[in-house]
Amino acid sequence: MKLCPVIVGIILGKKAFRKNRAYIQIIGGIIIIRFIMLIPYISFIAWILSVLFVMGFVSIKYICNLGKNKIAT
């Protein structure tokens, strides 16, 4: 749960800094999400949205991999 904003920051950095290097994308995205987390009421909403986004992302990846394993066996 504590890493959800970091994961969303990495994805946000990849979308915001498309032409830069990977480490600039990661650091930039984490800095953007950390600045958003400094705003009192918006930080709670951003945290909830990041948890929901990461949980949905993990669920989709799990379901996709589950389907691939059934086909292979």
SULNOR-V67446 format. One record per residue. RES is the residue in one small letter. PSI is psi in degrees with one decimal (999 if undefined). Layout:
RES&PSI ; RES&PSI
This chain:
m&-33.5 ; k&-23.3 ; l&-6.8 ; c&-46.1 ; p&-31.1 ; v&-42.7 ; i&-42.6 ; v&-36.4 ; g&-39.3 ; i&-44.1 ; i&-40.5 ; l&-39.5 ; g&-37.7 ; k&-33.1 ; k&-36.7 ; a&-38.5 ; f&69.8 ; r&-37.0 ; k&0.2 ; n&176.5 ; r&165.3 ; a&-41.4 ; y&-30.9 ; i&-38.2 ; q&-45.8 ; i&-51.0 ; i&-42.1 ; g&-43.0 ; g&-40.9 ; i&-38.6 ; i&-41.9 ; i&-46.2 ; i&-32.2 ; r&-36.7 ; f&-38.1 ; i&-36.7 ; m&-12.1 ; l&-19.1 ; i&124.1 ; p&-59.2 ; y&-30.5 ; i&-27.3 ; s&-39.0 ; f&-43.9 ; i&-42.2 ; a&-36.8 ; w&-44.8 ; i&-44.7 ; l&-37.6 ; s&-37.2 ; v&-45.1 ; l&-40.9 ; f&-46.5 ; v&-39.9 ; m&-40.4 ; g&-40.9 ; f&-44.1 ; v&-39.9 ; s&-43.3 ; i&-43.2 ; k&-38.9 ; y&-44.2 ; i&-39.9 ; c&-42.6 ; n&-31.3 ; l&-41.0 ; g&-38.0 ; k&-37.1 ; n&-33.3 ; k&-35.6 ; i&-37.8 ; a&-27.6 ; t&999
